[in-house]
């Protein structure tokens, strides 16, 4: 590898490490912070954490359009990092609910730029130099795992959750120096209008059903990231225990992501999606019955099997099910339905269920919706077999 290319490659790895150090510092303990430091009830907490993915759904395409229009993704990314960090530091001084909501929405607006813009540049770089994107993205998983582990201990020792915002802002600022070695342009995808893409995809029934299953399966997985800290505390754990649990969970995803293509090659894409979704559903059923902390820690390691396989397998299915001319639109819809609408819906419903019942009832709801999604996947599998007969997909 050429020296300049290697420097850029390492800069991307460093950027993903620090960017996800920031995410791992804030989001695992955000709901706990709002409940304990700001004394909000679960419904109000649910409204705030549900708003974050909705903002991401709207703003990610906006940042992409701004990048395409200005042709200055690095300046946009640097501005977004600095603005999100500044807003995080200010957030600690908010006490009124309206300010807490608006403040978090403001952070989310700029946070929404970080991964899409960096992904665009990273994809263009690895394609140009025939490198592996996963070896860059892997550092994000490491950063998230390390940050969640450390912040659990730091907040326990300091007896204050304010530090999650300090760490979030500092890590975003630490990511800035890496931008000096980034390439100037992003990853160009074949141009086709969103309207044309939607018209093509709405005729693809297996694809539409897969989106519905993704909403029901991936929404609870993402909502769990916000409420898992609440669950650990309800089970008698400490903030340190929350950090350990997130460390084990995030750390276990990387090995499975690395093995995903090999496993998919042996089992087929939809079989892997069904298996990983079923593992998630079984995990939610277990959480309904208030298991001891030791069992909870063990199940966080199983998270690697459920998420580490589900994410790459689901993306591979989207790519195989959608025509090449509309794959950008297909991936955007997949992200909007799962990480956007599904995440927001289950965050909101989760907060309501916790407030009116218990966190254990919330996991009961997650189990029901997850297995509904698995049922839809079996329908998708049957339809895909009938339409294509390709063993590698179904």
C-alpha positions in Angstrom: 0.0 0.0 0.0 1.3 3.4 -1.0 2.4 5.6 2.0 -0.2 8.3 1.3 -2.9 5.8 0.8 -2.0 4.1 4.1 -2.1 7.5 5.9 -5.6 8.2 4.6 -6.7 4.6 5.5 -5.5 5.1 9.1 -7.1 8.5 9.2 -10.5 6.9 8.3 -10.0 4.2 11.0 -9.1 6.9 13.6 -12.2 8.9 12.6 -14.6 6.0 13.0 -13.0 5.2 16.3 -13.5 8.7 17.7 -16.9 9.2 16.1 -18.3 6.1 17.6 -16.5 6.8 20.9 -18.8 9.8 21.0 -21.9 7.8 20.2 -21.0 5.1 22.8 -20.4 7.8 25.4 -23.9 9.4 25.0 -26.6 7.2 23.7 -26.5 4.1 26.0 -27.0 6.3 29.0 -29.1 9.1 27.5 -32.5 7.7 28.8 -31.0 7.1 32.3 -29.6 10.7 32.2 -33.0 12.2 31.4 -34.8 10.1 34.0 -32.3 10.5 36.9 -30.6 13.9 36.3 -33.5 15.8 34.7 -36.3 13.9 36.5 -38.4 13.1 33.4 -41.0 10.4 33.4 -40.7 7.5 30.8 -43.2 9.0 28.4 -41.3 12.3 28.1 -38.0 10.4 27.8 -39.6 8.3 25.1 -40.7 11.4 23.2 -37.1 12.7 23.2 -35.4 9.5 22.2 -38.0 8.8 19.5 -37.4 12.2 18.0 -33.7 11.5 17.4 -34.2 8.8 14.6 -37.0 10.9 13.0 -34.6 13.8 12.7 -32.0 11.5 11.3 -34.5 10.2 8.7 -35.2 13.7 7.5 -31.7 15.2 7.8 -29.5 12.5 6.4 -30.8 13.1 2.8 -30.5 16.8 3.4 -26.9 16.6 4.3 -26.3 14.4 1.3 -28.0 17.0 -1.0 -25.9 19.8 0.5 -22.7 17.8 -0.1 -23.7 17.1 -3.7 -24.6 20.8 -4.2 -21.6 22.4 -2.5 -19.0 19.7 -3.4 -17.5 20.4 0.0 -18.3 17.4 2.2 -15.2 18.0 4.4 -16.3 21.5 5.4 -19.8 20.3 6.0 -18.6 17.4 8.1 -16.2 19.6 10.1 -19.0 22.1 10.8 -21.4 19.4 11.9 -18.8 17.9 14.3 -18.0 21.3 15.9 -21.7 22.3 16.1 -22.8 19.0 17.7 -20.0 19.2 20.2 -20.9 22.8 21.2 -24.6 21.9 21.5 -23.7 18.9 23.7 -21.7 21.1 26.2 -24.6 23.6 26.3 -27.2 20.8 26.9 -26.0 20.3 30.4 -27.5 23.7 31.4 -31.0 22.9 30.2 -33.7 22.0 32.8 -37.0 22.9 31.2 -38.5 20.0 29.1 -39.0 22.2 26.0 -35.3 23.1 26.0 -34.3 19.5 26.6 -36.4 18.4 23.6 -35.3 21.2 21.3 -31.7 20.9 22.5 -31.6 17.1 21.6 -33.2 17.8 18.3 -30.5 20.4 17.5 -27.8 17.9 18.4 -29.5 15.3 16.2 -29.6 17.6 13.2 -25.8 17.9 13.2 -25.2 14.3 14.3 -27.1 13.2 11.3 -24.3 14.5 9.0 -21.5 12.6 10.6 -21.9 9.0 9.4 -23.5 9.5 6.0 -20.8 12.0 4.9 -17.9 10.0 6.3 -19.4 6.8 4.8 -19.6 8.5 1.4 -16.0 9.4 1.4 -14.9 6.1 2.9 -16.7 4.1 0.3 -15.2 6.2 -2.5 -11.8 5.7 -1.0 -11.9 1.9 -0.6 -13.4 1.4 -4.0 -10.7 3.5 -5.7 -7.9 1.7 -3.9 -9.5 -1.8 -3.7 -9.6 -1.9 0.1 -12.1 -3.4 2.5 -14.7 -1.0 4.0 -15.4 -3.4 6.9 -11.8 -3.0 8.2 -12.5 0.7 8.6 -16.1 0.4 10.0 -14.8 -2.2 12.5 -13.1 0.6 14.4 -16.5 2.2 15.0 -17.7 -1.0 16.8 -14.6 -0.9 18.9 -15.1 2.7 19.7 -18.7 2.3 20.7 -17.9 -0.8 22.9 -14.9 0.9 24.7 -16.9 4.2 25.3 -19.9 2.5 26.8 -17.7 0.4 29.1 -15.7 3.4 30.3 -18.6 5.8 30.7 -20.4 3.3 32.9 -17.4 3.3 35.3 -16.8 7.1 35.1 -20.4 8.0 35.8 -20.5 5.6 38.7 -17.3 7.0 40.2 -18.3 10.6 39.6 -21.9 10.0 40.7 -23.0 12.2 37.9 -24.3 11.4 34.4 -23.4 14.8 33.1 -20.1 13.4 31.9 -21.7 11.5 29.0 -22.3 14.9 27.3 -18.7 16.1 28.0 -17.2 12.9 26.6 -19.5 13.0 23.6 -18.4 16.6 22.7 -14.7 15.9 23.4 -14.7 12.8 21.2 -16.4 14.7 18.3 -13.7 17.4 18.5 -11.0 14.7 18.6 -12.3 13.4 15.3 -11.6 16.7 13.5 -7.9 16.3 12.9 -8.5 13.2 10.8 -10.4 15.2 8.2 -7.1 16.7 6.9 -6.2 13.4 5.3 -9.7 12.6 3.9 -10.3 12.6 0.1 -12.2 15.6 -1.2 -15.1 13.8 -2.9 -17.6 11.2 -1.8 -19.0 8.0 -3.4 -20.9 8.6 -6.6 -24.0 6.4 -7.2 -25.7 6.1 -10.5 -28.2 9.0 -10.7 -31.9 8.2 -10.7 -34.7 10.3 -9.2 -36.4 9.2 -6.0 -39.7 9.3 -7.7 -38.6 6.8 -10.4 -37.0 4.6 -7.8 -40.2 4.5 -5.7 -42.4 3.7 -8.7 -40.1 0.7 -9.5 -39.9 -0.6 -5.9 -43.5 -0.3 -5.0 -44.2 -3.1 -7.6 -41.7 -5.4 -5.8 -43.9 -7.1 -3.2 -41.2 -9.2 -1.6 -39.1 -6.0 -1.1 -42.1 -4.2 0.5 -42.8 -7.1 2.8 -39.2 -7.2 3.8 -39.4 -3.5 4.7 -42.4 -4.3 6.9 -40.5 -7.1 8.6 -37.5 -4.8 9.1 -39.7 -2.2 10.8 -41.0 -4.9 13.3 -37.6 -6.6 13.9 -35.0 -3.8 13.8 -37.1 -1.1 15.5 -37.0 -3.0 18.8 -33.3 -3.8 18.4 -32.5 -0.1 18.1 -35.0 0.9 20.9 -33.3 -1.5 23.2 -30.1 0.5 22.9 -31.9 3.4 24.6 -33.8 1.5 27.3 -31.3 -1.3 28.0 -29.7 0.9 30.7 -33.1 1.3 32.4 -33.5 -2.5 32.2 -30.1 -3.1 33.9 -30.9 -0.7 36.7 -34.3 -2.3 37.2 -32.6 -5.7 37.5 -30.5 -4.4 40.3 -27.4 -3.3 38.3 -25.3 -0.2 38.5 -24.1 2.3 35.9 -20.9 0.3 35.8 -23.0 -2.8 35.0 -24.7 -0.9 32.1 -21.2 0.0 30.7 -20.1 -3.7 30.9 -23.3 -4.9 29.2 -22.9 -2.5 26.3 -19.2 -3.3 26.0 -20.0 -7.0 25.7 -22.8 -6.5 23.3 -21.1 -4.0 20.9 -17.8 -6.0 21.2 -19.5 -9.2 20.2 -20.9 -7.8 16.9 -17.6 -7.3 15.2 -16.5 -11.0 14.9 -20.0 -12.0 13.5 -19.9 -9.1 11.0 -16.5 -10.4 9.8 -17.9 -14.0 9.4 -21.2 -12.9 8.0 -20.4 -13.4 4.3 -19.0 -16.9 5.0 -22.1 -17.9 7.0 -24.5 -16.4 4.3 -22.6 -18.4 1.7 -23.5 -21.6 3.5 -27.1 -20.8 4.7 -28.5 -18.3 2.1 -29.3 -14.6 2.9 -32.9 -15.0 4.1 -32.1 -18.0 6.3 -29.5 -15.9 8.1 -31.9 -13.0 8.4 -34.6 -15.3 9.9 -32.1 -17.0 12.3 -30.7 -13.7 13.6 -34.2 -12.1 14.0 -35.3 -15.2 15.9 -32.4 -14.9 18.3 -33.4 -11.3 19.0 -37.0 -12.4 19.6 -35.8 -15.2 22.0 -33.7 -12.6 23.9 -36.8 -10.3 24.4 -38.8 -13.2 25.7 -36.1 -14.0 28.2 -36.0 -10.4 29.4 -39.8 -10.5 30.1 -39.0 -12.8 33.1 -36.6 -10.6 35.0 -33.4 -12.7 34.6 -30.4 -12.3 36.9 -27.6 -9.9 35.8 -25.3 -12.8 35.0 -27.8 -14.2 32.4 -28.3 -10.7 31.0 -24.5 -10.3 30.5 -24.4 -13.6 28.6 -27.3 -12.6 26.4 -25.5 -9.4 25.4 -22.8 -11.6 23.9 -25.5 -13.3 21.9 -26.3 -9.8 20.5 -23.4 -10.3 18.2 -25.2 -13.2 16.6 -28.5 -11.3 16.2 -27.2 -7.8 15.1 -23.8 -8.8 13.7 -25.5 -11.2 11.2 -28.8 -9.4 10.7 -27.4 -6.1 9.5 -25.1 -7.4 6.7 -27.6 -10.1 5.7 -30.4 -7.6 5.4 -28.3 -5.2 3.3 -27.3 -8.0 1.0 -31.0 -9.0 0.6 -31.9 -5.4 -0.3 -29.1 -5.3 -2.9 -30.2 -8.6 -4.4 -33.9 -7.8 -4.4 -33.7 -4.3 -5.9 -32.7 -3.6 -9.5 -29.2 -2.1 -9.8 -30.7 1.2 -11.1 -32.7 1.8 -7.9 -30.4 0.3 -5.3 -29.6 3.7 -3.8 -33.3 4.4 -3.3 -33.8 0.9 -1.9 -31.1 1.3 0.7 -32.4 4.7 1.6 -35.9 3.3 2.1 -34.5 0.4 4.1 -32.7 2.8 6.4 -35.7 5.2 6.7 -38.1 2.4 7.7 -35.8 0.5 10.1 -33.4 2.9 11.7 -35.8 5.9 11.2 -39.5 5.1 11.6 -39.1 1.8 13.4 -36.5 3.2 15.8 -38.7 6.2 16.6 -42.0 4.2 16.9 -40.5 1.6 19.3 -38.7 4.3 21.3 -42.0 6.1 21.8 -44.1 3.0 22.5 -41.3 1.7 24.8 -41.5 4.8 27.0 -45.3 4.6 27.2 -45.2 0.9 28.2 -42.5 1.5 30.9 -44.5 4.4 32.3 -47.9 2.5 32.3 -46.5 -0.9 33.1 -42.9 -2.1 33.5 -39.8 -2.5 31.3 -40.5 -6.2 31.3 -43.8 -5.6 29.6 -41.9 -3.5 27.0 -39.8 -6.5 26.1 -42.9 -8.6 25.8 -44.1 -6.2 23.2 -40.8 -6.4 21.4 -40.9 -10.2 21.4 -44.4 -10.2 19.8 -43.5 -7.7 17.1 -40.2 -9.4 16.3 -41.8 -12.8 15.7 -44.5 -11.1 13.6 -41.6 -9.8 11.5 -40.1 -13.3 11.4 -43.5 -14.6 10.1 -43.4 -12.0 7.3 -39.9 -13.2 6.4 -41.1 -16.7 5.8 -43.7 -15.2 3.4 -40.9 -13.2 1.7 -38.8 -16.4 1.4 -41.7 -18.3 -0.3 -42.4 -15.4 -2.7 -38.7 -15.0 -3.5 -38.3 -18.7 -4.2 -41.3 -18.6 -6.5 -40.1 -15.5 -8.4 -36.4 -16.2 -8.8 -35.7 -19.7 -7.7 -32.2 -18.5 -6.6 -31.0 -20.6 -3.7 -28.4 -18.0 -2.7 -31.1 -15.4 -1.9 -33.8 -17.5 -0.2 
